[in-house]
Amino acid sequence: MIKYIDWLKKNKITEVECMIPDNSGIPRGKILPTSNFLNALSNNGLRLPLGLFKMSVSRSVSYSIDDQLLNPTDGDFILKPDFKTLRKVPWYSEPTAQIICDAVDNKGNEIEVYSRGILKKVLNLYKKKGLRPIVAPEIEFYLVKKNNDPDIPLESPAGLSGRVEKGNQSYGIDAVNDFDHIIEDLYDYCEAQNLDVETINHEEGPAQMEINFKHGDPLEIADQVFLFKRTLRQAALKHNLFATFMAKPMQNAPGNSMHIHQSILDKKGNSIFADSKLKPSIMFNHYIGGLQKFTKVLMPLIAPNVNSYKRLLGYFEEGTPFNLNWGYENRTCGFRIPSYSVASQLRIENRLPGSDVNPYLAIAATLTAGLLGINNKLEPTGETKKNAYNVNLSLPETMTIALDLFSRSKEIKEIYGDIFIELFCAIKELEVGEYNKIVTSWEREYLLINV
């Protein structure tokens, strides 16, 4: 603790942002002077209402949710700072720090509906088996013109060339360079926060790019993705643009994915996925089997918004896999196995999550599915060697169907707890209900004077 207090003084920090991700991955918390932050640590801590965990993505508090489910007395929880996450906020002129907190009760126990705590639960299950997961996400995003009217479709911005992209610029070097003024600020911000971003490349959509993170501990990586989203938005705003991680932000353009690469190490730091002869192991097969069986149950954490399914259901046109197939170097599969030359490189890429996920819950979901496969010795289907875009749909096609499967899974309830499952489903059902009340431009276009 003392070294962190010294760090605050050395860097002349005047304010501290204490943040937690809500269940949608949105940063929430308190901002306070450094002296007040230090006083809170030595007294009763910082407090926020438990009702925060009932908030939907539309920012409305879900009063329709059963009060007995989480917070019958409208009480508080305590923000417990995780000092390993203490960083400067590089875009402020005033020296400011940010810190990710855990959500605990008066006895110091983690609140059971807190998404960061859900990931920690899953990692503890791996630890008990003497296993250590490693993950590396690839997260896509769009830069768009500022849009202050939600009824108007998003527009692509002009880059340094003064021109708006029209054609497919996948992996185009000049297409990325056209936004160097933003990317340079982004890299500077990431470096100042020790966010381990490795590479950037242009994707298919106009002003759509992808950032790859260095592989590492799942909790640390989830923290970095959580902070990165905020960082990119600030870099874009500096140049009068929005950055969006919506799964499907524009009708006639590809969606945003967050592919999650994953591998598992034993106590000695060796991969459990391959033997000494580089042959995939039995554990590898079981892990794939778990992904195939339980991903459909965990879809609300992988596709958490009504908009998520617009990305997934556009798979025929956009190359987004919407299946539970697996294959070596087969990007048409939900689970791709990249090529490898040493055992440590054997990993599985889950290509189903969108960039709109809460990173803690999406990483927890894919690791949960794999672990259940190992525990239950599940066997996968055979490898898919052909184009898998045309296979029969094997995943829920709407949020409503996905929530029904999620809410009834005994295996998932045993890990995540009944209260988290029920609360998460109640929030998402509220969002679906709100969305279904909206009259869209399509309805006005085709039904207004025709039916």
C-alpha positions, 0 to 999 in steps of 0.5 A: 500500500505504501508504495502506491501512496508514494506513487500518487505523491511522486506523480503529483496526482490531484484526483483519482477515478475509482471505476468498476465495470457494470454488467454491460461493461460501462465504467461507473464509479466516483472521482475524488481528490487524492486526499479524500481517496486516501482518507476513504481507504483508512476509514469505511471505504468508498460506497455506491448503491447496489442498485447500480447492478440493476442498470441496463445499457439504456441507463435506466434503473430496472425497478421492474426487477424483483427487489428481493433479488439483490437489494431489498433495502436499497443498500450500498456496496464498497469499492475495494481498489485493486492497486495493481490496476493503478494508472495515470489518465493520460488525456487530462491536463491535471495529473489524474489517476484511475484505478479499477475496484472490486465490489465487496460487502461490509464483510469484504466478500465480493458481490456475487453479481459483479462481472470482474468477480465472475471472471475471478470465480472461473479462474479460481476453478482453473487454479484448483485444477492446477491450470492457468489460462492464457488469452489474447483478444483482437478487438475491432472498432469503427471511427465515425463522424460525430452523431448526435441524432440517433435517428440518423445513420452513422457516417464514415469520416474523412481521413488525412487525405480528405477522402472518405473510404468507399472500397474494401481496404482490408489490411491496407497500410495507407488506409490506416495511415489516413488516421495516423493523427488518431492512432498516434495519440491512441498508442501514446495513451496506451503506452502511458497506461501500460496497455499491451497492444501489439498491432493494428490493421485495417478491416473490411469496413470504412475506417474500421480497424482492429487492435491485437493485445499481447497474450496474458493473464485473463483478468489482466487482459480483461482490465486492459480491454476495459480501459482500452475502450475508454482510451480509444473513445477519448483519442477519437473525441480529441479529433472530433470523431466517435469510436464505436464498438457496436457489434453492427453499427452500420447497415451495409458494413461488416460488424465488429468482432472481439476474437478471443485466442485461448490456451491452457498451461499446467503447473510447469507452464507447459501447454495442455493442448499438445503433446511432445510430438505436437499432436493435439491432446485429449484435453484439447479435444475435451476443451473443444467439446466444451466450447461446442456444447456450452457456447450456445448456453453462454451466448448472452455473455458473448452476444449481450445486446439486441444489436449483437445478433444483427452482426451474427445473422449477417454471416453469409455476406460478411464472413462472420461465423455463426456456427459451433464448427471447428477447423485448422486455419478455417475462418468460416468456423466459430472456433479456428485453430491457427497454425503452430510449430511448437506446442506453446503456440497451439491455441483456439480462437473463439470467433463468435464474440462481438466487440460490444461485450463486457470483456470480463464476462466474454472471457469468463464465458469462453473459459467456462465452456472449455473447462466444462468440456475438460471436466465432463470429458466431452468429445468434439465433432470432427474437424470442418475442412470446408466452408462452414458458412452454409452449415445449419444454424446451431446457435440461438438467433435472438436474445430471447432464445439465448436468455432462455437457454442461459437461465435454465442451465444447471451447470452455469448456475453452479458456477455463476450463481442463481442471483447473477443469472437471474439478474443478468437475464432480467436486465437483458429482458428489459432491454429487449422489451425497450427495443421492441417498442421502437418503431424503425425507419424500415417499418415507416418505409414499407408499412406506413402507406402500404398495409 
